[in-house]
Amino acid sequence: MAGLLEGHIAAVTGGGSGIGQGICQAYAREGARVIILDINIDAAKETVSLIVATGGSASAMKLDVTDRQACKAVATEIATKGNISILVNNAGINRRNPMTGDAVAVSKDWDDILSINLDGMFNVTHALLDQLRATKGRIVNIGSIQSFVHVSWPNSAAYTTSKHGVLGFTRALAAELGKDGVRVNAIGPGLIETRINAEARAKNPEMVAMVMRHTPLNRPGKPEDIAGPAVFLASDMSAYVTGCIVMVDGGFRTV
């Protein structure tokens, strides 16, 4: 069914690569005008080129989600061309260091991961909240299987904390904004193959094998596996869905 997002303006953070890029392309195919927000403006422009080449509509804006004032400035600029009705909080990073490791590295990882994955989500959402309320919009936050589980990754305190926070933020905001007609949901990806994690996957075959042992579908995911649920949650097909997390993990949490 084409045109599920016709007439919508969607902003996607971290849309220059991986899951974010896949979501941007899917939204454009469904008729949305997509604004790619990424700290790497060249990567964002690459996504624009991919979308335009297939007849879609997209633009790129540089944004560091940890910069609260920059988020407000971007929101103001977006508003001059029309209010967004879809926000995808996808920007994030992951590093794995045990709490018992080097104190300086552990502290830096904590600060960096929480500032991007959690504070960044707040900064962007808060800056665009007036637009989303005006359009009775939809917010899609990217969580993780680590929004629930952690025992398989005992060296990921910062990342696990941030993704638990994504789920809590999603549910709290859904409860608050429902009266305004704004729906807030999340997606919980499993192991998704992207360029960004290619090196980590290559260096940690035992980690990949562990994930596959817990994945009934017996394969890693791809960005397009996340794109479908992201379209569903942004479209009117999910008009009575809010405060939920859709797990897209190949069944990881069932084993």
ZAMARDO-28435 format. One line per field, with one value per residue (C-alpha): residue number from 1; x, y, z; residue in three letters. Coordinates in nm, 3 decimals. Example, Ala and Ser with C-alpha at 12.3 -4.5 7.8 and 13.67 -1.06 7.14 Angstrom:
<pts>
pos: (1  2);
xx: (1.230  1.367);
yy: (-0.450  -0.106);
zz: (0.780  0.714);
code: (Ala  Ser);
</pts>
This chain:
<pts>
pos: (1  2  3  4  5  6  7  8  9  10  11  12  13  14  15  16  17  18  19  20  21  22  23  24  25  26  27  28  29  30  31  32  33  34  35  36  37  38  39  40  41  42  43  44  45  46  47  48  49  50  51  52  53  54  55  56  57  58  59  60  61  62  63  64  65  66  67  68  69  70  71  72  73  74  75  76  77  78  79  80  81  82  83  84  85  86  87  88  89  90  91  92  93  94  95  96  97  98  99  100  101  102  103  104  105  106  107  108  109  110  111  112  113  114  115  116  117  118  119  120  121  122  123  124  125  126  127  128  129  130  131  132  133  134  135  136  137  138  139  140  141  142  143  144  145  146  147  148  149  150  151  152  153  154  155  156  157  158  159  160  161  162  163  164  165  166  167  168  169  170  171  172  173  174  175  176  177  178  179  180  181  182  183  184  185  186  187  188  189  190  191  192  193  194  195  196  197  198  199  200  201  202  203  204  205  206  207  208  209  210  211  212  213  214  215  216  217  218  219  220  221  222  223  224  225  226  227  228  229  230  231  232  233  234  235  236  237  238  239  240  241  242  243  244  245  246  247  248  249  250  251  252  253  254  255);
xx: (0.000  0.171  0.128  0.080  0.266  0.143  0.128  0.354  0.683  0.918  1.236  1.480  1.788  2.091  1.938  2.271  2.340  2.222  1.878  1.813  1.890  1.665  1.378  1.428  1.412  1.100  0.923  1.002  0.868  0.543  0.510  0.657  0.885  1.189  1.430  1.751  1.916  2.271  2.592  2.762  2.615  2.787  2.620  2.285  2.331  2.406  2.067  1.906  2.068  1.939  1.586  1.584  1.721  1.405  1.168  1.130  1.153  1.423  1.657  1.952  2.036  2.342  2.253  2.437  2.155  2.355  2.343  2.011  2.034  2.117  1.807  1.593  1.750  1.684  1.323  1.277  1.421  1.203  0.891  0.949  0.878  0.600  0.550  0.671  0.416  0.662  0.975  1.212  1.469  1.728  2.065  2.275  2.609  2.726  3.053  3.123  3.348  3.300  3.243  3.552  3.765  3.975  3.809  3.866  3.731  3.430  3.340  3.377  3.163  2.893  2.886  2.895  2.637  2.386  2.424  2.350  2.114  1.904  1.962  1.972  1.631  1.492  1.657  1.516  1.171  1.137  1.249  0.992  0.711  0.501  0.503  0.409  0.122  -0.002  -0.007  -0.122  0.200  0.375  0.705  0.906  1.201  1.465  1.528  1.695  1.669  1.880  1.577  1.487  1.783  2.138  2.282  2.410  2.610  2.771  3.003  2.736  2.612  2.593  2.423  2.178  2.088  2.032  1.804  1.603  1.565  1.432  1.153  1.069  1.065  0.841  0.582  0.589  0.548  0.270  0.078  0.130  0.068  -0.225  -0.469  -0.306  -0.347  0.027  0.124  0.459  0.602  0.938  1.110  1.346  1.595  1.799  2.136  2.107  2.384  2.500  2.821  2.873  2.888  3.062  3.402  3.260  3.083  3.401  3.608  3.351  3.230  3.150  2.906  2.735  2.716  2.563  2.295  2.216  2.175  1.897  1.739  1.476  1.485  1.858  1.984  2.092  1.850  1.895  1.790  1.490  1.365  1.326  1.182  0.854  0.759  0.872  0.628  0.350  0.404  0.414  0.105  -0.267  -0.253  -0.143  -0.393  -0.482  -0.128  0.072  0.313  0.432  0.766  0.763  1.041  1.217  1.475  1.413  1.257  1.559  1.352  1.159  1.461);
yy: (0.000  0.319  0.669  0.581  0.899  1.132  1.492  1.433  1.604  1.369  1.458  1.172  1.213  1.010  0.970  0.969  0.597  0.259  0.228  0.602  0.599  0.299  0.473  0.793  0.602  0.412  0.731  0.901  0.602  0.638  1.001  1.192  1.491  1.387  1.609  1.425  1.552  1.431  1.560  1.430  1.658  1.470  1.147  1.329  1.461  1.108  0.998  1.294  1.186  0.829  0.957  1.215  0.957  0.752  1.046  1.130  1.461  1.520  1.780  1.766  1.971  1.940  1.877  1.776  1.641  1.709  2.084  2.203  2.548  2.398  2.177  2.485  2.666  2.373  2.354  2.724  2.681  2.378  2.570  2.828  2.557  2.372  2.188  1.831  1.562  1.272  1.264  0.969  0.983  0.749  0.916  0.709  0.551  0.235  0.152  -0.148  -0.101  -0.274  -0.050  -0.212  -0.098  0.214  0.487  0.766  0.563  0.442  0.795  0.930  0.651  0.719  1.091  1.048  0.771  0.929  1.273  1.142  0.850  1.000  1.375  1.407  1.244  1.489  1.790  1.719  1.619  1.922  2.158  2.014  1.955  2.256  2.144  1.789  1.905  2.136  1.850  1.579  1.409  1.083  1.018  0.702  0.641  0.381  0.162  -0.178  -0.530  -0.374  -0.169  -0.496  -0.733  -0.687  -1.020  -1.102  -0.778  -0.745  -0.469  -0.219  -0.032  0.305  0.178  -0.043  0.247  0.477  0.230  0.159  0.537  0.544  0.307  0.506  0.832  0.678  0.559  0.880  1.100  0.882  0.923  1.300  1.380  1.151  1.431  1.636  1.359  1.290  0.923  0.810  0.464  0.292  0.021  -0.230  -0.355  -0.666  -0.709  -0.503  -0.516  -0.164  -0.007  0.150  -0.183  -0.381  -0.362  -0.455  -0.757  -0.865  -0.838  -1.011  -1.323  -1.485  -1.201  -1.245  -1.621  -1.566  -1.339  -1.588  -1.868  -1.656  -1.552  -1.795  -1.637  -1.722  -1.413  -1.060  -0.786  -0.521  -0.154  -0.235  -0.470  -0.165  0.055  -0.137  -0.106  0.258  0.327  0.148  0.351  0.678  0.604  0.604  0.224  0.255  0.526  0.355  0.255  0.460  0.392  0.068  -0.073  -0.294  -0.550  -0.614  -0.863  -1.185  -1.329  -1.274  -1.218  -1.543  -1.771);
zz: (0.000  -0.119  0.017  0.385  0.486  0.213  0.337  0.637  0.716  0.903  1.091  1.154  1.374  1.279  0.934  0.754  0.788  0.910  1.065  1.031  0.661  0.606  0.785  0.585  0.257  0.363  0.475  0.145  -0.049  0.143  0.044  0.340  0.299  0.502  0.693  0.773  1.090  1.146  1.299  0.982  0.716  0.433  0.541  0.564  0.211  0.092  0.225  0.049  -0.278  -0.240  -0.178  -0.456  -0.703  -0.651  -0.680  -0.312  -0.130  0.130  0.278  0.515  0.823  1.046  1.410  1.723  1.938  2.256  2.182  2.324  2.166  1.826  1.853  1.918  1.623  1.390  1.510  1.436  1.086  1.016  1.122  0.848  0.590  0.772  1.099  1.130  1.208  1.254  1.467  1.481  1.760  1.617  1.684  1.921  1.996  2.170  2.343  2.562  2.862  3.199  3.500  3.650  3.356  3.311  3.519  3.267  2.974  3.171  3.279  2.926  2.782  3.041  2.963  2.585  2.564  2.801  2.644  2.294  2.352  2.631  2.665  2.286  2.255  2.510  2.345  1.999  2.122  2.346  2.067  1.823  2.072  1.974  1.612  1.702  1.922  1.647  1.394  1.636  1.540  1.600  1.779  1.719  1.953  1.876  2.179  2.182  2.312  2.587  2.684  2.861  2.883  2.999  3.117  2.769  2.768  3.113  2.985  2.875  3.180  3.004  2.688  2.878  3.106  2.809  2.632  2.946  2.956  2.600  2.700  3.014  2.820  2.556  2.808  3.014  2.708  2.565  2.889  2.891  2.525  2.452  2.533  2.256  2.000  1.990  1.979  2.118  2.056  2.034  1.832  1.994  1.734  1.784  1.614  1.295  1.035  0.950  0.828  1.168  1.353  1.078  1.249  1.590  1.438  1.262  1.580  1.803  1.623  1.959  2.036  1.700  1.758  2.103  1.959  1.685  1.940  2.096  1.765  1.633  1.286  1.284  1.104  1.189  1.095  0.828  0.832  0.613  0.885  1.110  0.837  0.808  1.176  1.167  0.882  1.070  1.388  1.192  0.985  1.056  1.056  1.419  1.511  1.841  1.937  2.187  2.473  2.313  2.208  1.900  1.928  1.597  1.716  1.526  1.839  2.066  2.379  2.333  2.386);
code: (Met  Ala  Gly  Leu  Leu  Glu  Gly  His  Ile  Ala  Ala  Val  Thr  Gly  Gly  Gly  Ser  Gly  Ile  Gly  Gln  Gly  Ile  Cys  Gln  Ala  Tyr  Ala  Arg  Glu  Gly  Ala  Arg  Val  Ile  Ile  Leu  Asp  Ile  Asn  Ile  Asp  Ala  Ala  Lys  Glu  Thr  Val  Ser  Leu  Ile  Val  Ala  Thr  Gly  Gly  Ser  Ala  Ser  Ala  Met  Lys  Leu  Asp  Val  Thr  Asp  Arg  Gln  Ala  Cys  Lys  Ala  Val  Ala  Thr  Glu  Ile  Ala  Thr  Lys  Gly  Asn  Ile  Ser  Ile  Leu  Val  Asn  Asn  Ala  Gly  Ile  Asn  Arg  Arg  Asn  Pro  Met  Thr  Gly  Asp  Ala  Val  Ala  Val  Ser  Lys  Asp  Trp  Asp  Asp  Ile  Leu  Ser  Ile  Asn  Leu  Asp  Gly  Met  Phe  Asn  Val  Thr  His  Ala  Leu  Leu  Asp  Gln  Leu  Arg  Ala  Thr  Lys  Gly  Arg  Ile  Val  Asn  Ile  Gly  Ser  Ile  Gln  Ser  Phe  Val  His  Val  Ser  Trp  Pro  Asn  Ser  Ala  Ala  Tyr  Thr  Thr  Ser  Lys  His  Gly  Val  Leu  Gly  Phe  Thr  Arg  Ala  Leu  Ala  Ala  Glu  Leu  Gly  Lys  Asp  Gly  Val  Arg  Val  Asn  Ala  Ile  Gly  Pro  Gly  Leu  Ile  Glu  Thr  Arg  Ile  Asn  Ala  Glu  Ala  Arg  Ala  Lys  Asn  Pro  Glu  Met  Val  Ala  Met  Val  Met  Arg  His  Thr  Pro  Leu  Asn  Arg  Pro  Gly  Lys  Pro  Glu  Asp  Ile  Ala  Gly  Pro  Ala  Val  Phe  Leu  Ala  Ser  Asp  Met  Ser  Ala  Tyr  Val  Thr  Gly  Cys  Ile  Val  Met  Val  Asp  Gly  Gly  Phe  Arg  Thr  Val);
</pts>
